[in-house]
Amino acid sequence: MTLTGKQSPPPNAFANQGRPVFVTGGRPARKFWAITCTVGFGVFWFAGLFLVAELFGARDLTVWPLVLTPLGFLVGTLGRIMMTRETA
């Protein structure tokens, strides 16, 4: 039995259909801001964890989590805003 004159089977949902955008290169500025966003929010969460541990735990309060938490949040937010401004 052949498929001539009949509807073709649906494509495999798990197969790679076409090429993703990053294969053709993308935009370097968008990649830079995406990395900046990831690093900034990573510093925010890491320093925020230490800040909470110092505030509610047995650790002494130091200045680094107080500085790095808002700085990481600002850098992450700036990276996110600039990344969304870049068109893919």
C-alpha positions in Angstrom: 0.0 0.0 0.0 1.5 3.3 -1.1 0.8 6.9 0.1 -0.1 8.2 -3.4 -3.3 10.1 -3.3 -3.4 9.9 0.5 -2.5 12.3 3.2 1.2 12.2 4.2 2.0 11.1 7.7 2.5 13.9 10.3 6.2 15.0 10.8 8.0 13.7 13.8 7.5 16.1 16.6 10.8 15.3 18.2 12.9 15.7 15.0 15.0 18.9 14.5 12.9 20.9 12.0 15.1 23.4 10.3 18.1 25.3 11.7 17.9 27.3 15.0 18.8 31.0 14.9 22.1 30.6 16.8 23.4 28.3 14.0 23.4 31.2 11.5 25.2 33.5 14.0 22.6 35.6 15.7 23.5 39.1 16.8 26.7 39.5 18.9 25.1 42.4 20.9 22.1 40.3 21.9 24.5 37.5 23.0 26.6 39.9 25.0 23.5 41.3 26.8 22.1 37.8 27.4 25.4 36.7 29.1 25.4 40.0 31.1 21.8 39.3 32.3 22.7 35.8 33.3 25.8 36.8 35.2 24.1 39.7 36.9 21.2 37.7 38.2 23.6 34.9 39.2 25.5 37.3 41.3 22.3 38.7 42.7 21.0 35.3 43.8 24.3 34.1 45.1 25.0 37.2 47.1 21.4 37.4 48.2 21.7 33.9 49.7 24.7 35.0 51.7 22.9 38.2 52.8 19.9 36.2 54.1 22.3 33.7 55.8 24.1 36.7 57.5 20.8 38.4 58.5 19.1 35.3 59.9 21.9 32.9 60.6 24.9 32.7 62.9 27.2 34.5 60.5 28.6 38.0 61.1 27.3 40.7 58.8 29.8 41.8 56.2 29.7 44.5 53.5 30.1 42.3 50.4 26.6 40.8 50.2 25.2 44.3 51.0 27.0 45.6 47.9 26.8 42.7 45.5 23.1 41.9 45.9 21.8 45.3 44.6 24.7 45.5 42.1 23.9 42.1 40.7 20.2 43.0 40.5 20.9 46.2 38.6 23.4 44.6 36.2 20.9 41.7 35.5 18.0 44.1 35.0 20.1 46.3 32.7 21.2 43.2 30.7 17.6 42.1 30.4 16.4 45.5 29.2 19.2 45.8 26.6 18.7 42.2 25.4 15.0 42.8 24.8 15.8 46.0 22.9 18.0 44.1 20.4 16.0 42.4 17.7 16.9 38.8 16.8 
